[in-house]
Amino acid sequence: MLKNIVYVQYRIIMINELIDKRYSPRAFSNKMVSKEQLSELFTAASYAASAFNEQPWRFIYATQEQPEKYNQLLNCLNDGNKIWAKKAPVLIVTIAKMRFSKNNKPNNYAIYDLGQAVATMAVQATQLGLYMHQMAGFSVEKAKNNLDIPGGYSVITMIALGNLGEKKDLPDNFQQSENQPRMRNAINEFVKNGTWEQNGI
Ligand SMILES: Cc1cc2nc3c(=O)[nH]c(=O)nc-3n(C[C@H](O)[C@H](O)[C@H](O)COP(=O)(O)O)c2cc1C
């Protein structure tokens, strides 16, 4: 007699093409990102929701056409990121303003809102055929000092941005990781229905 019957529901889930296509590559080509594309990306970021519409996100970018500025940003990265990110034509530092402008009270949502702005930008980047690779592997101290970031602002991530390059141009260990399948937790593992105990949809 069967004691445990597991009903597996097969559902076809349609994910928006841009969300599906986005990923974080390490192989970038030397094709430039234009000023217009950068404007579109930062405009997309500005459309994100934010607590009290504070828009606490700030971005410092530099392109390879600005070697001095670009190297200032590149030098903030850890060696493991620098080795591949140095080919990306644009580097970006993401920053959050940690207090509300209207009353100087702490903004507990500033980093959340910055993340939403970056996620929105990533969708727009995909639309433009561009790719972003976000990074935590960098020195916040170097970024603060080298880029003159004032107090009251937290440096959160850096982003490598550009067009896709050839995986074969990457060092061997990175080629392997680029070919790994994308792993995601099943929604049953992180979605609860009504209370913490009831998993899934
Ligand atoms: C906040 C944050 C920090 C990250 N830091 C790094 C990093 O320092 N180096 C790196 O190679 N990738 C980094 N990543 C990329 C993640 O490893 C990547 O997003 C994750 O493996 C999921 O892959 P996908 O973006 O291709 O879907 C970071 C991503 C985020 C959002």
The ligand as an SDF file (V2000), in Angstrom:
LIG
                    3D

 31 33  0  0  0  0  0  0  0  0999 V2000
   25.4760   42.2020   -3.5630 C   0  0  0  0  0  0  0  0  0  0  0  0
   26.1630   41.2780   -4.5310 C   0  0  0  0  0  0  0  0  0  0  0  0
   27.5150   41.0600   -4.4030 C   0  0  0  0  0  0  0  0  0  0  0  0
   28.1860   40.2400   -5.3280 C   0  0  0  0  0  0  0  0  0  0  0  0
   29.5540   40.1330   -5.2480 N   0  0  0  0  0  0  0  0  0  0  0  0
   30.2240   39.4740   -6.2280 C   0  0  0  0  0  0  0  0  0  0  0  0
   31.6470   39.5180   -6.2720 C   0  0  0  0  0  0  0  0  0  0  0  0
   32.3230   40.1780   -5.4820 O   0  0  0  0  0  0  0  0  0  0  0  0
   32.2610   38.8320   -7.2700 N   0  0  0  0  0  0  0  0  0  0  0  0
   31.5600   38.1110   -8.2120 C   0  0  0  0  0  0  0  0  0  0  0  0
   32.1790   37.5150   -9.0940 O   0  0  0  0  0  0  0  0  0  0  0  0
   30.2030   38.0920   -8.1990 N   0  0  0  0  0  0  0  0  0  0  0  0
   29.5150   38.7530   -7.2490 C   0  0  0  0  0  0  0  0  0  0  0  0
   28.1360   38.7960   -7.2700 N   0  0  0  0  0  0  0  0  0  0  0  0
   27.3950   38.0880   -8.3210 C   0  0  0  0  0  0  0  0  0  0  0  0
   26.6720   36.8910   -7.7570 C   0  0  0  0  0  0  0  0  0  0  0  0
   27.5960   35.8660   -7.4970 O   0  0  0  0  0  0  0  0  0  0  0  0
   25.5730   36.4590   -8.7420 C   0  0  0  0  0  0  0  0  0  0  0  0
   24.6230   37.4920   -8.8500 O   0  0  0  0  0  0  0  0  0  0  0  0
   24.8760   35.1960   -8.2840 C   0  0  0  0  0  0  0  0  0  0  0  0
   25.7680   34.1070   -8.3260 O   0  0  0  0  0  0  0  0  0  0  0  0
   23.6650   34.8620   -9.1410 C   0  0  0  0  0  0  0  0  0  0  0  0
   24.0460   34.7490  -10.4850 O   0  0  0  0  0  0  0  0  0  0  0  0
   23.3670   35.6240  -11.6390 P   0  0  0  0  0  0  0  0  0  0  0  0
   23.4790   37.0690  -11.2520 O   0  0  0  0  0  0  0  0  0  0  0  0
   24.1570   35.2910  -12.8740 O   0  0  0  0  0  0  0  0  0  0  0  0
   21.9400   35.1950  -11.7350 O   0  0  0  0  0  0  0  0  0  0  0  0
   27.4610   39.5940   -6.3580 C   0  0  0  0  0  0  0  0  0  0  0  0
   26.0820   39.8300   -6.4730 C   0  0  0  0  0  0  0  0  0  0  0  0
   25.4410   40.6770   -5.5970 C   0  0  0  0  0  0  0  0  0  0  0  0
   23.9760   40.9590   -5.7820 C   0  0  0  0  0  0  0  0  0  0  0  0
  1  2  1  0
  2  3  1  0
  2 30  2  0
  3  4  2  0
  4  5  1  0
  4 28  1  0
  5  6  2  0
  6  7  1  0
  6 13  1  0
  7  8  2  0
  7  9  1  0
  9 10  1  0
 10 11  2  0
 10 12  1  0
 12 13  2  0
 13 14  1  0
 14 15  1  0
 14 28  1  0
 15 16  1  0
 16 17  1  0
 16 18  1  0
 18 19  1  0
 18 20  1  0
 20 21  1  0
 20 22  1  0
 22 23  1  0
 23 24  1  0
 24 25  2  0
 24 26  1  0
 24 27  1  0
 28 29  2  0
 29 30  1  0
 30 31  1  0
M  END
$$$$
